[in-house]
Amino acid sequence: MTARTRSLVIDTDTASDDAVALIMALNHPQHVVRALTIVAGNVPLEYAVRNALITTDLLGRADVPVYRGIAKPILRPLESAQHVHGPDGMSEAALMEPAREPEETHAVQALLEIAAAEPGRHVLVTLGPLTNIAAALMIDPDLLTRFDHTFMMIGAADGNGNVSPTGEYNAWADPEAAALVFAAPGRKTMIGWDVSRKYAVIRPDEDARMRALGRLGEFASDINRAVYDFATELSGTPGYDFPDPVSMAVALDESLITESDDRHMLVSVSGDTRGQTFADYRHPLKDANVRVVTAVDEAAFKQQLFAALTESPA
C-alpha cells in the first residue's frame, strides 16, 4: 500500500445498490478492501453472501475475503426488502453463479480479529442493518475505537422514512442493533436516506449513460431494474436512488460532504416510530456521538460513480 492508500472493511446486506457500492470501493485507486462481512437485511443471508461473491468475481477479486454473518436481527425476525430489490436482491438479472465459497470464519469473529490485530489501520463502512457490528460490540465494547472511522448508511436526518413515515430500512430492520452502535465509542459518520433521496437519484438519462460505460455499467443497471420500477412507480422519484453508493462515495472521499453537523443521535426501537433516527437537543447538551451528513456534492458523487464503473481494477 502507498502512503495515500486507505483500507476498508465493509459490512453489507448485499443487494443491488450495495453491489454498486462494492464496485466503487474495489475499483478505487486509493483504497483497498480488507474484508467483506455479510449480514441479512435487503435479502436473506445466503442471497447476500451470493451477491457479494458474484460482485467480487465480476472484478476478479478473489483476494478479498467474504465472511458470512448473522441471519436475523438481534431481537426480531428478518423482514427483508426483496419487494424493492427483487427476490434475489439483484432484480433476477442473468448472472453467473459464484466461483468460490465464503470463508469459514464467522463475520463477527472476523470483525473482532481484524480490529484487535490491526487497530487503527482500517475504515469500517456499513451498508446494511447493524446486526453484525452490534454483536461484535457486545463482545468488545471498544470495537469501533479500533477502526479509524465508521461510515454508516443508516437513518434519515430529516425524519422522512422509506419503510414507515419516519423509519429508514437499515435502522428499522434492526433498531436495537442501531441503538447499540450509535451509543458505542468511536468516530462515526451517518449518511442517511435523505442524502440519497436529494443527491443520488439516477435519472433515466444517467442510467442510459451508465449502461453505455460497458460491462460494469450494464451490470449496475441490470441489477437495479427492480429498484427502478419500485422507485418510479411507488416512491415518485424521477429515477432510482443510490443510498449505498453515495454513502460509499463519502467514505472514499470526505470532500464530497457539503453540509454536516455533530449530534447526539438516538434510534427509536418501538411503536410507530421504530427505526427513526433523531437528535437529542435537550439541555444540558449531551456529547455528540455521530457526525450527520445532510448534503453532498451531487456532481462529484456521480463523477466518482461513473469512473468506478468505467475503470478496470488495477
N, C-alpha and C positions, 0 to 999 in steps of 0.2 A: 504494500500500500504506500502511496505517496503521502507527504505531509498534509495534503489537502483532502485526502480521501476520508470519508466517514463510513462507519459500519452500521448497518441496520439489523435489528431483529424485528420481524413483522408478525403480528398476531392477527389472523384473518379468518372470517367465515366464508371462504372463497366462493363468490358468485360472480356475476358479470362485471360489475364495476370494480370489485376487488381485483379481478384478473387484470384489468387495465392498469390499476394502481401498481400491481406487482411488476408489470412490464416497465412502467415508468421507473421503478426502483432498480430493477435488474439491468436496465439499459442506460442508467445514468452514469456519465463518465467519472464523476467524483464520489460515487458511493459504491460500497459493496454490500451484499446481503449475507449476513452471517447465518441466519436460520429463518424458517417459516414455521410458526406454531399455529395449529389449526383448531378452531372452535366451532361448535354448532351455532347456527343463527339463521342467516338467509336460507340455508338449506340444512338438512340433517348432516351429521358429521361426515359420513362416508362420501357424500357428494362433495362436501367442502374440501376434503383431502384429495379426492379425484381431480377436482378443478385446479387445485394448486399444483398437482403433479403435471397435469396437461399443460398448464401455463409455463412451468419451468422447462418441460420437454420442448415446447414450441421454440424456446430461446436456446436450446441446447445447454441448459444449466443444471445438469445432474449433480454438479458440485454443491448445490445449495440443499442442505438437509431439510426435509419436511417432517414435522412431528405431529402425530395425531393427539388431539387434546380431549376436552370434556364434551360429552354428547348432549348435555342438557343444562339449563340454568341451575344455580345453586339450590333454590327452593321451589322451582316451578317446572311444569312440563315445557318442552320446547314448543314454541309457536313460531314457525318459520315464515319466511317471506317468499315462498315459492309461487304465490299468486302474482308476485311482481317480477321475479327473475326466471320463471319457468320451473317445471318440476325438477330439472337437474341443476338449476341455477344458471344455466348458460343458454337459455332460450331454445333448448333442444337443437342447437346447431350441430351440424355434422362434424364431429371432432374425433381425432384419433384417441384410442384408449391409452392410459399412462403406460410408459415403458418401464417403470420401476415402482417399488413399494415404498411407503413411508418408513422412517426409522423405527426401530423397536422401542426406543426410549419414549416415555410419555412427554407430551408438550410441557406440562407443568414442571416435571423434573428437568427438562432441557432448559427452561427459563431460569430455574434456580441454579443449575450448574453453570450456565453461561454467565449469569450475573455474579456468582461467587468467584469463579475462576478468572473472569476478565472484567473486573469492576472499572466503570468509567470509560470503557472502550466502545460502547455501542449506544445508539439511539433506539428506543423502543417505539414502534408505530403500531397502533391498534386500529383495526378496520371493522371490527365486529363487536358483539357483546363482550363484556369484560370478564367472563367467567374464568378463563384460564389465569388471567392476571390476579383476580381476587383469590383464587385457590392458592396461587403461589404466595400471595401476601399473607395468607393465614399461616403459612409455614415460616416465611421470612418477612416480617412486617416492614423491614427496611429495603425490600426488593427494589423499589423504584429509585432509591438513592444510589443504587449500584449501576444504574443507567445514566448516561449523560443528560438525557431529556426523554420525556414521554409525550408523544403526539397522539391525540385521540380523536378519531372521527366518532363523535357522540353528541347527543343533545341538540338543543336549538336555543341560541342566546335570546331570540326574540319571543320564545314561548309558543311558537307555532309548531305543532307536531305533524307527523306523517302516518302515524298509526292511530292516534287519538287526537283530540283537539290540541293537547299540549305535549304528547309523548312522541319523541323520536325513536325509531325502531331499536337501535343498539342499546339505548338506555331503558326502553320499555321491555325488551326481551328478557333482560336480567337486571332489574333495577337494584337489587341487593348487592350484586357484584359492582355495579357502577358506583353505588354509595361508598363501598369499601375503598375503591380505587381513588375516588375524589378525596377521601379523608386521609389517604396514606401520604407520608412524607415523600418528597421528591419533586423535581421540576416537571410541571405538566402544562400542556397546551391543548385546549379543546377547539376543534374546528367542527361546528355543528351543521345541521341540515340547512339552517338559514343561509349559511355561506354558499352551500351548493345551489340552493334554490335561486339565489340572487346573482351568483357569479360563475356558475359552472353548468349552465344549460347548453346542451349540444343541439343546435337547431338543424333542420333538415339539410341546409346547405353545408353546414360543418360536418354532418355525418357523411355526406357525399364526398367532401374533401378528405375525410378520414379514410374512407374506402379507397380513394384514389392513391393513397400512400403506398399501397401494396399489401403484402401478406399479413403484416401485423395490423394494419388499419382495417382490412377486411375482417380479420378475427375479432377485433374490438367492436366493430359494427354488428357483425353476425350474432355475437353472444349477448348483445343488448337489444335485440329485436323485441323481446317480451317487455323490457323496461320501457322502450319507446311507446309501445302500444298502451301500456298501463298509464304512463305519464300523460300522454296526449289525450287519451280518452277519459281518464278518471281524475287526473290532477289539474288539467287545464294549462299545463306549461306549453310553451311553443317548441318543445323538443323534449329530450330526456336529460335529467341532471346527473352529475357525476360526483356524488359525495366522497367516495373513497379516493378517486384520482385527485380531487382538489385538496384533500387532506394530505395525501402523499406529496403533492407538489409543495405544500407549505413545509413539510418535514424535510424535503430535499433542498429547499431554498426559502429561508425565512424572509428574504427581502420581498417576497410576494405579498406579505401582510401589509395592508394599508391602514387598518384600524384594529386595535385590540386594547384590552384593559385587564387588570388583575382583579379577581373577585374571589370571595369565599363562596364556592359553589356547593349546592346540595342537590340530592336526587330524591324525588318522591317515589315511595315504594308501594303505595296502596291507593285504592279507590280510583276515581275518575281521573286523577292527575298522575297515575302511575307513569314513570319514565320522564316526568317533567324535570328539566334541569333549571335551577333558579339560584339567584344570588341572595345571600343574607346581608342586608344593609343596615341591620339594627345596630344601635349604639349600646355599649362600646363596640366598635367595629372589630370583628374577628380578623385574624391574619388571612390574607388571600392564599388560596390553595391551588388556583388554576389561572393561567393566562387564557382569556377567552378571545378568540379571533372573531371579529364581526364584519370585516371587509378584506378582500384581496384584489390584486391586480388581475382582472379577468383576461386581458390580452396576454400578459406574461404567463398565466397558467396555461392558456391554450397553446401558446408557443412551445412551452415545455412538453405538453401532451403530444402535440404533433411531431415534435422532434423525437420523442421516445418511440413513437410508432413508425418512424421513418428509419431510424438508425438500427443497425445490427449490433448485437453485443460484441464487445471487444474480444 
